[in-house]
Amino acid sequence: MEKLLPFTMKDLAKITNHRSGEIKFGEKMITIASGVDPISFLIKSEAKYVLVGIPEDVGIQANSGRPGAASAWKTAINSIANIQHNRFCKGNQIIVLGEIDVQEEMEDAKKLDFKNIDDRLKLSQLVAKIDKEVSHIIFSIIKAGKTPIIIGGGQNNAYGNIKGAALAKGKPINSINFDAHSDFRILEGRHSGNGFSYAYNEGFLKKYFIFGLHENYVSKSVLDLIKKTEDRLRYNTYDSIKIRSEKNFSQEMIAAHEFIKTDSYGIEIDLDAIPNIASSAMTLSGFSIEELRQFIAYFGKHKNATYLHICEGAPDLDADKNNHLIGQLIGYLVTDFIKSNQ
């Protein structure tokens, strides 16, 4: 784990707001002491969940999106540290591993312009470098018997999550993606819009379900591909559930779960599916936060739920007075997953 920047007890203490008569997650979450081998520590620890941050938006830039998702990890961990430790959810179930070191790639990306074809290739190459680190760390966490909760960055990191989980499990895994977009675009160099198609093409992704696809933002070519491979690729649309009421949200969760539950699966959450959440592809129409929380609670409770990935939220793109709210939302999603997954 050479490219890991560990989160220390001192780091936790700095962001935890202590209050008399209360116990916060920041006082109970576990960190790995300096000099201790992370893998050995994970194997021996009784805590089940491992928090990992990916503070990057290189994949989003490589997809012509607005940067900002790099800020989600810092905002989220600040919020999570101040959740109440109580009988509903306990901080000592969580190991805060730290963040993947993407500083070099982020600096290199600043010098590049997506509109330039050569620079576009370089951005994709930077994403591929990040892929290697993500897959290695996710592999290591799952191989140690833990459940990763990955926060921040673009959905390009779905590729590394899926690859790392598949290698740890020794076989391809399934994925459920709560998203307005398919992220199953052509293999044109790595970016945030083709993490799943690359994972599928390379044999790491077995079955893929897109939950809540927006009909206005899916290409005919992707729809045609899904139609040809219905045994492995399926979707429903937000429009059919919430606009035309042709389908029922709860029934659709059951149907999607039936499709993926036979093997280990990752839960992918793209926050641009929620209205008015600052992101690279912000939307005004979408599922509610309550529906998203229900979704995570439902899919998190099965024994084959292998990881949770929350991505694309961009606090830096939000109004200054409200840029803590995405971190607060991520805190709710993390604890919903843990409560259901126990």
C-alpha positions as a Markdown table, in Angstrom:
| # | Residue | x | y | z |
|---|---|---|---|---|
| 1 | Met | 0.0 | 0.0 | 0.0 |
| 2 | Glu | 2.7 | 2.4 | -1.0 |
| 3 | Lys | 0.3 | 5.0 | -2.4 |
| 4 | Leu | -1.8 | 5.2 | 0.7 |
| 5 | Leu | -1.7 | 8.3 | 2.9 |
| 6 | Pro | -2.7 | 6.9 | 6.3 |
| 7 | Phe | -5.2 | 8.7 | 8.5 |
| 8 | Thr | -3.9 | 9.0 | 12.0 |
| 9 | Met | -5.4 | 9.3 | 15.5 |
| 10 | Lys | -4.2 | 12.9 | 15.5 |
| 11 | Asp | -6.0 | 13.6 | 12.3 |
| 12 | Leu | -9.2 | 12.3 | 13.8 |
| 13 | Ala | -8.8 | 14.4 | 16.9 |
| 14 | Lys | -8.5 | 17.5 | 14.8 |
| 15 | Ile | -11.8 | 17.1 | 13.1 |
| 16 | Thr | -13.9 | 15.7 | 16.0 |
| 17 | Asn | -15.9 | 18.3 | 17.9 |
| 18 | His | -15.9 | 17.0 | 21.5 |
| 19 | Arg | -18.9 | 17.8 | 23.6 |
| 20 | Ser | -19.5 | 16.9 | 27.3 |
| 21 | Gly | -21.9 | 14.0 | 27.7 |
| 22 | Glu | -21.6 | 12.8 | 24.1 |
| 23 | Ile | -19.4 | 10.2 | 22.3 |
| 24 | Lys | -18.6 | 10.9 | 18.6 |
| 25 | Phe | -17.5 | 8.4 | 16.0 |
| 26 | Gly | -14.2 | 10.3 | 15.9 |
| 27 | Glu | -13.5 | 9.2 | 19.5 |
| 28 | Lys | -14.2 | 5.5 | 18.6 |
| 29 | Met | -13.1 | 4.9 | 15.0 |
| 30 | Ile | -9.9 | 3.0 | 14.6 |
| 31 | Thr | -6.7 | 4.1 | 12.8 |
| 32 | Ile | -3.6 | 2.2 | 12.1 |
| 33 | Ala | -0.5 | 3.4 | 14.1 |
| 34 | Ser | 2.7 | 4.5 | 12.3 |
| 35 | Gly | 5.0 | 1.6 | 11.6 |
| 36 | Val | 2.3 | -1.1 | 11.7 |
| 37 | Asp | 1.7 | -3.2 | 8.7 |
| 38 | Pro | -1.8 | -2.3 | 7.4 |
| 39 | Ile | -2.6 | -5.7 | 6.0 |
| 40 | Ser | -1.7 | -7.6 | 9.2 |
| 41 | Phe | -3.7 | -5.0 | 11.2 |
| 42 | Leu | -6.8 | -5.4 | 9.0 |
| 43 | Ile | -6.7 | -9.2 | 9.3 |
| 44 | Lys | -6.4 | -9.1 | 13.1 |
| 45 | Ser | -8.9 | -6.3 | 13.8 |
| 46 | Glu | -12.5 | -7.1 | 14.8 |
| 47 | Ala | -13.8 | -4.0 | 13.0 |
| 48 | Lys | -15.6 | -5.0 | 9.7 |
| 49 | Tyr | -15.6 | -1.7 | 7.7 |
| 50 | Val | -12.7 | 0.1 | 6.2 |
| 51 | Leu | -13.1 | 3.8 | 5.1 |
| 52 | Val | -11.0 | 4.8 | 2.1 |
| 53 | Gly | -10.9 | 8.2 | 0.4 |
| 54 | Ile | -10.1 | 8.9 | -3.3 |
| 55 | Pro | -9.6 | 12.7 | -3.5 |
| 56 | Glu | -9.5 | 13.0 | -7.3 |
| 57 | Asp | -11.5 | 14.3 | -10.2 |
| 58 | Val | -9.1 | 13.3 | -13.0 |
| 59 | Gly | -11.5 | 10.8 | -14.4 |
| 60 | Ile | -14.2 | 13.4 | -14.5 |
| 61 | Gln | -11.9 | 15.8 | -16.4 |
| 62 | Ala | -11.0 | 13.0 | -18.8 |
| 63 | Asn | -14.8 | 12.8 | -19.5 |
| 64 | Ser | -15.2 | 16.6 | -20.1 |
| 65 | Gly | -16.8 | 17.1 | -16.7 |
| 66 | Arg | -16.5 | 19.8 | -14.1 |
| 67 | Pro | -13.8 | 19.1 | -11.5 |
| 68 | Gly | -14.7 | 19.3 | -7.8 |
| 69 | Ala | -15.3 | 15.7 | -6.7 |
| 70 | Ala | -11.8 | 15.6 | -5.1 |
| 71 | Ser | -13.2 | 17.6 | -2.2 |
| 72 | Ala | -15.8 | 15.0 | -1.1 |
| 73 | Trp | -13.4 | 12.8 | 1.0 |
| 74 | Lys | -12.3 | 15.6 | 3.3 |
| 75 | Thr | -15.9 | 16.9 | 3.8 |
| 76 | Ala | -17.2 | 13.4 | 4.3 |
| 77 | Ile | -14.7 | 12.3 | 6.9 |
| 78 | Asn | -15.2 | 15.6 | 8.8 |
| 79 | Ser | -18.9 | 14.8 | 9.0 |
| 80 | Ile | -18.5 | 11.1 | 9.8 |
| 81 | Ala | -16.2 | 11.9 | 12.7 |
| 82 | Asn | -19.0 | 13.8 | 14.4 |
| 83 | Ile | -21.8 | 11.2 | 14.1 |
| 84 | Gln | -23.0 | 10.1 | 17.5 |
| 85 | His | -21.6 | 6.7 | 18.7 |
| 86 | Asn | -24.7 | 4.9 | 20.1 |
| 87 | Arg | -26.6 | 1.7 | 20.1 |
| 88 | Phe | -27.9 | 2.3 | 16.6 |
| 89 | Cys | -24.4 | 2.5 | 15.0 |
| 90 | Lys | -21.0 | 2.3 | 16.6 |
| 91 | Gly | -17.8 | 4.1 | 15.5 |
| 92 | Asn | -15.6 | 1.2 | 16.6 |
| 93 | Gln | -16.9 | -0.9 | 13.7 |
| 94 | Ile | -14.9 | 1.4 | 11.3 |
| 95 | Ile | -11.2 | 1.5 | 10.5 |
| 96 | Val | -10.3 | 4.8 | 8.8 |
| 97 | Leu | -7.5 | 3.6 | 6.5 |
| 98 | Gly | -6.8 | 6.9 | 4.8 |
| 99 | Glu | -6.7 | 8.2 | 1.3 |
| 100 | Ile | -5.2 | 7.0 | -1.9 |
| 101 | Asp | -2.3 | 9.4 | -2.9 |
| 102 | Val | -3.4 | 10.9 | -6.1 |
| 103 | Gln | -1.6 | 14.3 | -5.7 |
| 104 | Glu | 0.8 | 13.7 | -8.5 |
| 105 | Glu | -2.0 | 12.8 | -11.0 |
| 106 | Met | -4.1 | 15.8 | -9.8 |
| 107 | Glu | -1.2 | 18.2 | -10.4 |
| 108 | Asp | -0.5 | 16.7 | -13.8 |
| 109 | Ala | -4.1 | 17.0 | -14.8 |
| 110 | Lys | -4.1 | 20.8 | -14.1 |
| 111 | Lys | -1.7 | 21.2 | -17.0 |
| 112 | Leu | -4.0 | 19.4 | -19.5 |
| 113 | Asp | -6.9 | 20.5 | -21.6 |
| 114 | Phe | -9.6 | 18.0 | -22.5 |
| 115 | Lys | -10.3 | 19.9 | -25.8 |
| 116 | Asn | -6.8 | 19.0 | -27.0 |
| 117 | Ile | -6.7 | 15.4 | -28.4 |
| 118 | Asp | -3.2 | 14.7 | -27.1 |
| 119 | Asp | -4.1 | 16.0 | -23.7 |
| 120 | Arg | -7.2 | 13.9 | -23.6 |
| 121 | Leu | -5.0 | 10.8 | -24.1 |
| 122 | Lys | -2.8 | 11.9 | -21.2 |
| 123 | Leu | -5.8 | 12.4 | -19.0 |
| 124 | Ser | -6.9 | 8.8 | -19.7 |
| 125 | Gln | -3.4 | 7.6 | -18.9 |
| 126 | Leu | -3.5 | 9.3 | -15.6 |
| 127 | Val | -6.8 | 7.6 | -14.8 |
| 128 | Ala | -5.3 | 4.3 | -15.7 |
| 129 | Lys | -2.5 | 5.0 | -13.1 |
| 130 | Ile | -5.1 | 5.7 | -10.5 |
| 131 | Asp | -7.0 | 2.5 | -11.5 |
| 132 | Lys | -4.0 | 0.4 | -10.5 |
| 133 | Glu | -3.8 | 1.9 | -7.0 |
| 134 | Val | -7.5 | 1.6 | -6.4 |
| 135 | Ser | -7.7 | -2.0 | -7.5 |
| 136 | His | -4.7 | -2.9 | -5.4 |
| 137 | Ile | -6.0 | -1.3 | -2.2 |
| 138 | Ile | -9.6 | -2.7 | -2.6 |
| 139 | Phe | -8.1 | -6.1 | -3.3 |
| 140 | Ser | -6.0 | -5.9 | -0.1 |
| 141 | Ile | -9.0 | -4.8 | 2.1 |
| 142 | Ile | -11.4 | -7.5 | 0.8 |
| 143 | Lys | -8.7 | -10.2 | 0.9 |
| 144 | Ala | -8.2 | -9.3 | 4.6 |
| 145 | Gly | -11.9 | -10.1 | 5.2 |
| 146 | Lys | -13.1 | -6.5 | 5.5 |
| 147 | Thr | -15.8 | -4.5 | 3.7 |
| 148 | Pro | -14.5 | -1.3 | 1.9 |
| 149 | Ile | -16.5 | 1.9 | 2.0 |
| 150 | Ile | -15.0 | 4.1 | -0.7 |
| 151 | Ile | -15.7 | 7.8 | -0.8 |
| 152 | Gly | -14.9 | 10.5 | -3.3 |
| 153 | Gly | -13.6 | 10.9 | -6.8 |
| 154 | Gly | -15.4 | 10.2 | -10.0 |
| 155 | Gln | -17.1 | 7.0 | -11.0 |
| 156 | Asn | -14.1 | 6.0 | -13.0 |
| 157 | Asn | -13.1 | 4.4 | -9.7 |
| 158 | Ala | -15.8 | 1.8 | -10.2 |
| 159 | Tyr | -13.4 | 0.0 | -12.4 |
| 160 | Gly | -10.7 | -0.3 | -9.7 |
| 161 | Asn | -13.3 | -1.3 | -7.1 |
| 162 | Ile | -14.7 | -4.1 | -9.3 |
| 163 | Lys | -11.3 | -5.3 | -10.4 |
| 164 | Gly | -9.9 | -5.4 | -6.9 |
| 165 | Ala | -13.0 | -7.1 | -5.5 |
| 166 | Ala | -13.0 | -9.7 | -8.4 |
| 167 | Leu | -9.3 | -10.5 | -7.9 |
| 168 | Ala | -9.9 | -10.9 | -4.1 |
| 169 | Lys | -12.9 | -13.2 | -4.6 |
| 170 | Gly | -11.1 | -15.1 | -7.4 |
| 171 | Lys | -14.0 | -14.6 | -9.8 |
| 172 | Pro | -16.0 | -11.8 | -11.5 |
| 173 | Ile | -18.4 | -9.9 | -9.4 |
| 174 | Asn | -21.8 | -8.2 | -10.0 |
| 175 | Ser | -22.6 | -4.5 | -9.6 |
| 176 | Ile | -25.7 | -2.4 | -8.9 |
| 177 | Asn | -25.3 | 1.2 | -9.9 |
| 178 | Phe | -27.7 | 3.9 | -8.7 |
| 179 | Asp | -27.1 | 6.4 | -11.4 |
| 180 | Ala | -28.7 | 8.8 | -14.0 |
| 181 | His | -26.1 | 7.6 | -16.5 |
| 182 | Ser | -25.0 | 4.1 | -17.7 |
| 183 | Asp | -21.2 | 4.8 | -17.5 |
| 184 | Phe | -21.0 | 1.9 | -20.0 |
| 185 | Arg | -19.6 | 4.0 | -22.8 |
| 186 | Ile | -17.1 | 2.9 | -25.5 |
| 187 | Leu | -13.6 | 1.8 | -24.7 |
| 188 | Glu | -11.9 | 5.1 | -25.9 |
| 189 | Gly | -9.4 | 5.5 | -23.0 |
| 190 | Arg | -10.3 | 5.5 | -19.3 |
| 191 | His | -12.6 | 8.2 | -17.9 |
| 192 | Ser | -15.6 | 8.4 | -15.5 |
| 193 | Gly | -18.1 | 7.4 | -18.2 |
| 194 | Asn | -16.7 | 3.9 | -19.0 |
| 195 | Gly | -15.6 | 2.3 | -15.7 |
| 196 | Phe | -18.2 | -0.5 | -16.0 |
| 197 | Ser | -17.7 | -1.2 | -19.7 |
| 198 | Tyr | -13.9 | -1.6 | -19.1 |
| 199 | Ala | -14.5 | -3.9 | -16.1 |
| 200 | Tyr | -17.0 | -5.9 | -18.2 |
| 201 | Asn | -14.8 | -6.1 | -21.2 |
| 202 | Glu | -11.8 | -7.3 | -19.1 |
| 203 | Gly | -13.8 | -10.0 | -17.4 |
| 204 | Phe | -14.1 | -8.6 | -13.9 |
| 205 | Leu | -17.8 | -7.6 | -14.1 |
| 206 | Lys | -20.3 | -10.5 | -14.5 |
| 207 | Lys | -23.7 | -8.9 | -14.2 |
| 208 | Tyr | -24.5 | -5.2 | -14.2 |
| 209 | Phe | -27.8 | -3.4 | -13.2 |
| 210 | Ile | -28.2 | 0.3 | -13.8 |
| 211 | Phe | -30.9 | 1.6 | -11.4 |
| 212 | Gly | -32.8 | 4.8 | -12.4 |
| 213 | Leu | -31.2 | 5.5 | -15.8 |
| 214 | His | -32.4 | 8.9 | -17.2 |
| 215 | Glu | -33.9 | 8.3 | -20.6 |
| 216 | Asn | -32.7 | 11.6 | -21.9 |
| 217 | Tyr | -29.1 | 10.8 | -21.2 |
| 218 | Val | -28.5 | 7.3 | -22.5 |
| 219 | Ser | -27.3 | 6.7 | -26.1 |
| 220 | Lys | -29.0 | 4.4 | -28.6 |
| 221 | Ser | -25.7 | 2.4 | -28.9 |
| 222 | Val | -25.7 | 1.6 | -25.1 |
| 223 | Leu | -29.4 | 0.6 | -25.2 |
| 224 | Asp | -28.7 | -1.7 | -28.1 |
| 225 | Leu | -25.8 | -3.3 | -26.4 |
| 226 | Ile | -27.8 | -3.9 | -23.2 |
| 227 | Lys | -30.7 | -5.4 | -25.3 |
| 228 | Lys | -28.3 | -7.9 | -26.9 |
| 229 | Thr | -26.9 | -9.1 | -23.5 |
| 230 | Glu | -30.0 | -9.1 | -21.2 |
| 231 | Asp | -28.6 | -12.1 | -19.3 |
| 232 | Arg | -25.8 | -9.9 | -18.0 |
| 233 | Leu | -26.8 | -6.3 | -18.5 |
| 234 | Arg | -30.1 | -4.8 | -17.3 |
| 235 | Tyr | -31.6 | -1.5 | -16.3 |
| 236 | Asn | -34.7 | 0.4 | -15.3 |
| 237 | Thr | -35.3 | 4.1 | -15.8 |
| 238 | Tyr | -36.1 | 6.9 | -13.5 |
| 239 | Asp | -38.8 | 8.1 | -15.9 |
| 240 | Ser | -40.7 | 4.8 | -15.9 |
| 241 | Ile | -40.7 | 4.7 | -12.0 |
| 242 | Lys | -41.3 | 8.3 | -11.0 |
| 243 | Ile | -42.7 | 10.1 | -14.0 |
| 244 | Arg | -45.0 | 7.6 | -15.7 |
| 245 | Ser | -45.5 | 5.4 | -12.7 |
| 246 | Glu | -45.2 | 2.3 | -14.9 |
| 247 | Lys | -43.0 | 0.6 | -12.3 |
| 248 | Asn | -42.8 | 0.7 | -8.5 |
| 249 | Phe | -39.6 | 1.7 | -6.7 |
| 250 | Ser | -39.8 | -1.1 | -4.1 |
| 251 | Gln | -40.7 | -3.8 | -6.7 |
| 252 | Glu | -37.8 | -2.6 | -8.9 |
| 253 | Met | -35.3 | -2.9 | -6.0 |
| 254 | Ile | -36.5 | -6.5 | -5.5 |
| 255 | Ala | -36.2 | -7.3 | -9.2 |
| 256 | Ala | -32.7 | -5.8 | -9.4 |
| 257 | His | -31.6 | -7.6 | -6.3 |
| 258 | Glu | -32.8 | -10.9 | -7.8 |
| 259 | Phe | -30.6 | -10.3 | -10.8 |
| 260 | Ile | -27.4 | -9.6 | -8.9 |
| 261 | Lys | -27.6 | -11.4 | -5.5 |
| 262 | Thr | -26.3 | -14.8 | -6.7 |
| 263 | Asp | -22.7 | -13.6 | -6.5 |
| 264 | Ser | -20.7 | -11.0 | -4.6 |
| 265 | Tyr | -21.8 | -7.5 | -5.7 |
| 266 | Gly | -20.6 | -3.9 | -5.3 |
| 267 | Ile | -23.0 | -1.1 | -4.5 |
| 268 | Glu | -22.2 | 2.0 | -6.6 |
| 269 | Ile | -23.8 | 5.3 | -5.8 |
| 270 | Asp | -23.4 | 8.3 | -8.1 |
| 271 | Leu | -24.6 | 11.4 | -6.3 |
| 272 | Asp | -25.5 | 13.1 | -9.5 |
| 273 | Ala | -28.7 | 11.0 | -9.5 |
| 274 | Ile | -30.0 | 13.2 | -6.7 |
| 275 | Pro | -31.5 | 16.6 | -7.5 |
| 276 | Asn | -29.5 | 19.7 | -6.5 |
| 277 | Ile | -26.5 | 17.8 | -5.2 |
| 278 | Ala | -23.4 | 19.7 | -6.5 |
| 279 | Ser | -21.6 | 17.3 | -8.9 |
| 280 | Ser | -19.9 | 17.3 | -12.3 |
| 281 | Ala | -23.3 | 16.5 | -13.9 |
| 282 | Met | -25.8 | 18.1 | -11.5 |
| 283 | Thr | -29.5 | 17.4 | -12.1 |
| 284 | Leu | -32.8 | 19.1 | -11.2 |
| 285 | Ser | -34.8 | 15.9 | -11.6 |
| 286 | Gly | -34.1 | 12.6 | -9.8 |
| 287 | Phe | -34.8 | 10.3 | -6.9 |
| 288 | Ser | -35.1 | 11.7 | -3.4 |
| 289 | Ile | -32.4 | 11.4 | -0.7 |
| 290 | Glu | -34.9 | 9.2 | 1.3 |
| 291 | Glu | -35.2 | 6.8 | -1.7 |
| 292 | Leu | -31.4 | 6.6 | -2.0 |
| 293 | Arg | -31.1 | 5.8 | 1.7 |
| 294 | Gln | -33.8 | 3.1 | 1.3 |
| 295 | Phe | -31.8 | 1.7 | -1.7 |
| 296 | Ile | -28.6 | 1.4 | 0.3 |
| 297 | Ala | -30.3 | -0.1 | 3.3 |
| 298 | Tyr | -32.0 | -2.7 | 1.0 |
| 299 | Phe | -29.0 | -3.7 | -1.0 |
| 300 | Gly | -26.6 | -3.5 | 2.0 |
| 301 | Lys | -28.4 | -6.1 | 4.0 |
| 302 | His | -27.5 | -9.1 | 1.8 |
| 303 | Lys | -24.4 | -11.3 | 2.6 |
| 304 | Asn | -23.1 | -10.8 | -0.9 |
| 305 | Ala | -22.8 | -7.0 | -0.5 |
| 306 | Thr | -19.1 | -6.6 | -0.9 |
| 307 | Tyr | -18.4 | -2.9 | -0.9 |
| 308 | Leu | -20.1 | 0.5 | -1.0 |
| 309 | His | -18.8 | 3.3 | -3.3 |
| 310 | Ile | -20.1 | 6.9 | -3.0 |
| 311 | Cys | -18.9 | 9.1 | -5.8 |
| 312 | Glu | -19.3 | 12.3 | -7.9 |
| 313 | Gly | -20.4 | 14.6 | -5.0 |
| 314 | Ala | -18.5 | 17.9 | -5.4 |
| 315 | Pro | -18.7 | 20.1 | -2.3 |
| 316 | Asp | -16.3 | 22.6 | -3.9 |
| 317 | Leu | -19.0 | 23.3 | -6.5 |
| 318 | Asp | -21.6 | 24.0 | -3.8 |
| 319 | Ala | -22.5 | 27.3 | -2.2 |
| 320 | Asp | -20.0 | 28.2 | 0.5 |
| 321 | Lys | -22.6 | 28.1 | 3.2 |
| 322 | Asn | -23.8 | 24.7 | 2.2 |
| 323 | Asn | -20.7 | 22.8 | 1.2 |
| 324 | His | -20.7 | 20.7 | 4.4 |
| 325 | Leu | -24.1 | 19.2 | 3.4 |
| 326 | Ile | -22.7 | 16.7 | 0.9 |
| 327 | Gly | -20.4 | 15.4 | 3.7 |
| 328 | Gln | -23.4 | 15.1 | 6.0 |
| 329 | Leu | -25.3 | 13.2 | 3.2 |
| 330 | Ile | -22.4 | 10.8 | 2.8 |
| 331 | Gly | -22.4 | 10.3 | 6.5 |
| 332 | Tyr | -26.0 | 9.2 | 6.4 |
| 333 | Leu | -25.3 | 6.8 | 3.5 |
| 334 | Val | -22.3 | 5.2 | 5.3 |
| 335 | Thr | -24.3 | 4.6 | 8.5 |
| 336 | Asp | -27.3 | 3.3 | 6.6 |
| 337 | Phe | -25.1 | 0.7 | 4.9 |
| 338 | Ile | -23.4 | -0.3 | 8.1 |
| 339 | Lys | -26.7 | -0.6 | 10.0 |
| 340 | Ser | -28.2 | -2.8 | 7.3 |
| 341 | Asn | -25.1 | -4.9 | 6.6 |
| 342 | Gln | -24.5 | -6.0 | 10.2 |
